[in-house]
Amino acid sequence: MKKYLGVISFALIILVICFFAGNITQVIDPGVTTFRVLMICGIIISFSFSFLSEKGLWRKLALGLSIFVGFVYFMAVELMRIIFQGNGF
């Protein structure tokens, strides 16, 4: 099972990216709480799976992509929510 955790993590982070893109383009419209919970859980699970997978190309791809997506999510959503919280963001 450890052999496939990198591939599973990579597929999961791609699904998180698609969910984020679908929400930004308003193709899907989940509530704010649902969006935040799914994004945070997806990023944490993907990071955990990639960290636990065996070394190789899939681990590097999944780990790098999950760190990047987590950073972009934090900057684009959470930090902007904190800064503009009083302005209806």
C-alpha positions in Angstrom: 0.0 0.0 0.0 2.9 2.3 0.8 3.9 2.0 -2.8 0.7 3.6 -4.1 0.3 6.4 -1.6 2.3 8.9 -3.8 0.0 8.3 -6.7 -3.1 8.5 -4.5 -1.8 11.7 -3.0 -1.1 13.2 -6.4 -4.6 12.3 -7.6 -6.1 13.8 -4.5 -4.3 17.1 -4.8 -5.4 17.3 -8.5 -9.0 16.9 -7.3 -8.4 19.6 -4.7 -7.1 21.9 -7.5 -10.1 21.1 -9.7 -12.5 21.8 -6.7 -10.7 25.1 -6.1 -10.9 26.1 -9.8 -14.6 25.1 -10.0 -15.4 27.2 -7.0 -13.5 30.3 -8.3 -15.2 30.0 -11.7 -18.5 29.4 -10.0 -19.2 26.2 -11.8 -20.0 24.7 -8.3 -21.2 26.8 -5.4 -20.7 25.1 -2.0 -21.2 27.1 1.1 -18.2 28.8 2.7 -17.9 26.3 5.5 -18.1 23.3 3.1 -15.5 24.9 0.9 -13.0 25.5 3.7 -13.5 22.1 5.3 -13.0 20.2 2.0 -10.0 22.3 1.0 -8.2 22.0 4.3 -9.0 18.2 4.7 -7.9 17.5 1.1 -4.7 19.4 1.5 -3.9 17.7 4.9 -4.7 14.2 3.6 -2.8 14.7 0.4 0.2 16.0 2.3 0.1 13.1 4.8 -0.2 10.5 2.1 2.7 12.0 0.1 4.8 12.2 3.3 4.2 8.6 4.1 4.8 7.2 0.6 8.1 5.7 -0.4 10.7 7.8 -2.0 10.5 8.4 -5.7 9.1 10.6 -8.4 5.5 10.4 -7.2 6.5 11.5 -3.7 8.4 14.5 -4.9 5.5 15.6 -7.2 2.8 15.0 -4.7 4.7 16.6 -1.8 5.8 19.6 -3.8 2.3 20.2 -5.2 0.5 19.7 -1.9 2.8 22.2 -0.2 2.3 24.7 -3.1 -1.5 24.3 -3.1 -1.6 24.7 0.7 0.5 27.9 0.5 -1.7 29.3 -2.3 -4.9 28.4 -0.5 -3.6 30.0 2.7 -2.6 33.2 0.9 -5.6 33.5 -1.4 -8.4 32.4 0.9 -7.5 32.4 4.6 -5.2 35.5 4.7 -7.6 37.5 2.5 -10.5 36.5 4.8 -8.6 37.7 7.8 -7.6 41.0 6.2 -11.0 41.8 4.7 -13.2 40.1 7.2 -15.2 43.3 8.0 -15.9 44.1 4.3 -18.1 41.1 3.5 -15.3 38.9 2.2 
